[in-house]
Amino acid sequence: MQPHEAPRSGGIEPQPTMERRGFLKAVGSAVGLAALLGPATLRGVEAAMSNAVGLTPQQAAREESLWSSVQQAFTMSRGLINLDNGFTCPTPRVVSEAVARYIGDQEEVPYGLWLRDARSRMGTVRTGLARLFGCDPDEIAITRNATEALRTILYGFALKPEDEVLTTTQDYDSMLATLEHRQQRDGITLTKVDVPTPPKSMDDLVGMFERGITPKTRLILLSHITYTTGQVFPVKRICDLAHQRGIDVLVDGAHSFGHLDFKLADLNCDYFGTSLHKWLLAPKGTGMLYIRKDKIEKIPPIMSPPPRRGNDRMRKYESVGIQSSAQNLGIGEALAFHNAIGAKRKEERLRYLTHAWAERLQAVPTIRLYTPLTPEMSCGIASVGIAGVDPTALHNYLWEKHRIQTSRGYYEEGRTLLWLRISPNLYTTLPELEYFCEAMEDVAKNGLPEPYRSYKPDLNRFNG
Ligand SMILES: Cc1ncc(COP(=O)(O)O)c(C=O)c1O
């Protein structure tokens, strides 16, 4: 284990020792240096983090002085509280400034010349992504988002009539829609296992898949972290189960990449699609597709490339015509920012922020959490509801009266909204979370004021 790595099982934070007190002094000076270098710079963040090596990631997660430089590295307005990072995360300043620079640079020379240089720089970005994911750079394609990456597999995977695809009721709605399209077009069978909210254990989740598999199952689609409640799935156990039966697995990692600290070997999946503009904090319009080397040839791209792109090469999935290279180059700065903080430290900070609000609200009798807080089962996303309070009305109230942005949860059977999804980020402060908790506790005690109290959900809106 590296010195900065924490034991996977969590554990109780030790009391400060002499060594730790010395460390805290060092943190103080590192933060001073960060202030001098400026929070906008990567060096400022690196300086703030440089002395966290003496702490476990769980200890570092609680050290507010370390995170204040990180908070200032973002330009997110403090006139509102953004607890909807599950949608798309704001990039830190170092990323948005780099993208603006790249946009300027690419207008200075003929585009062909610029592209030659940009493509060679993209080689470095690709290597950085592959290292973070733990695969060969030749096994990844850079896509425009997770949707493009995941649909490449969902449309490209060869399925005959009556072949079955197994997924869950809580996989992303556009992916389910893609599979429903294949059901109509190709006559496949789509089976969705129902995910309890919350499930009792990881064993429960494995058992659901075990029971859902039939001799006709060819492909499993599963989210590493669900978009509904932030539930983390035991991906490797499900992949191992599937592989023993000759079934391929596509993992929807839209919420896990750059959020949880893991490598491909921890999943052992055949295909992985993710957004980079979510938790990696890369520019909008960036995603990544991984395909295990020996499967690349059998998955055709959605848009046919010219023959020079080769049927066995990942570049064939990037043939989408001309687009700005600025956002793809900006992935490089996002990787540098991510690495400066450290993947495990970032994961633990996101988990700590979630626990800061969720443990407090869990103590209120009428408030219900739909996400288990055990470390292996969740991280920076969790869902919450108040008995008798319509989540859409609550969402509108929090925004209109408190400028707190949340995401409305999930429509069971397309009709019933069950919860609010709360997803803070590295720039979120503890006072912001306290303010959110106070607003929720007030509603739990007094109900919503008018006109929110009389809000009637328009159920038909969600029928299409
Ligand atoms: C689980 C999940 N999969 C896929 C997507 C699609 O991501 P993108 O917007 O990058 O295409 C989302 C978006 O929120 C998601 O939550």
The ligand as a Gaussian input file, in Angstrom:
#p B3LYP/6-31G(d) Opt

LIG

0 1
 C      -25.734000       6.892000     -15.178000
 C      -25.601000       7.818000     -16.357000
 N      -25.220000       7.302000     -17.527000
 C      -25.049000       8.081000     -18.614000
 C      -25.289000       9.420000     -18.568000
 C      -25.111000      10.249000     -19.795000
 O      -23.994000      11.067000     -19.630000
 P      -23.582000      12.135000     -20.725000
 O      -24.408000      13.341000     -20.465000
 O      -22.128000      12.347000     -20.531000
 O      -23.878000      11.548000     -22.055000
 C      -25.693000      10.006000     -17.371000
 C      -25.958000      11.451000     -17.284000
 O      -26.353000      12.004000     -16.294000
 C      -25.857000       9.180000     -16.239000
 O      -26.258000       9.693000     -15.071000

